[in-house]
Amino acid sequence: MTQFNDWCLSIDEPIGNHFRRVMTGQAANLATGIQATAAIVPGHYASEESVARALSRLVKPADRRAHRGQASDNEEYPFR
């Protein structure tokens, strides 16, 4: 688990029966924050290829053919 206290200041603010934590990275500890974040991101997110494979398995073959190559200029369609 990332030790945010090593590179962030945090303040808890009450909101009803809950709390909101506001975390602010400290410039003097930026390198520590970058290293800590880089270490945990790969385990928390799937690669683009993994997501594309999973979505391909969920789409019917006829739908996949209908959508192939129909991405807009500003997005990439994973079912090619």
N, C-alpha and C positions, 0 to 999 in steps of 0.2 A: 504494500500500500504506500502511496506517495506521502511523504512527510511535508505537507504544505507549510507547516510552521517553520521549516528550514529556509523558506524563501518568500513567504507571503505574510502579510498582516491580515488578521481576520477579525471581523466584528459581527456578533450575532445580534439580530434585531428581532424583537417579538412581533409576530403578526397573528393576532387572535390566539389560538391554542398552539401555534406553530412558531418556528423561528426561521429567519432568513439569514444566511451567512454571506457577508460581503467580503470577498478576498481580494487583496491588492498585492500584486507582485512587487517586490522591492528591487530597484535597479542594481543595488550593490550585490544582490544574490541572483541575478538573472541567469548566469551560467549554470548554477545549481538547479534552478527551475527548468531550464531547457533540458538538461540531462535527465532529471527526474521524469519529466513529461515524455521525453523520447523513449525512455525505458518501459513505460507502461502502455503507450498507445498501441503497439503491435498486438498485444494481448487483448485489447478491448474492442478492436475494430477488425472486420473482415476485409481482405483485399478486394479490389475491384473485380478481379477475375473470379474469386469465390462467389461473390454476389451474383455476377452474371451467370455462372454455372447453376447456382441455386434457382434463379429466376427462370432459366431455360427449362429446367426440369418441371417447373410449375405451369408453364404455358403449353397449351395444346399445339401439336405440330402445324395445324392449319393456321392458327393465330400467329405462330412464329413466321410462317411464310408470308402472311399478309403484312406483317410489320417490318420485315427485313428491308433494310436500306431506306426506311422512311423517317429517319431522324431529322430534326430541324438543324439549321446551321449552328446553333449554339448548344446542342446537347449530343451526347453519344448514346446510341441505342445498343444495349448489351446483347441482343439476341441474334447477332450475325453469324 
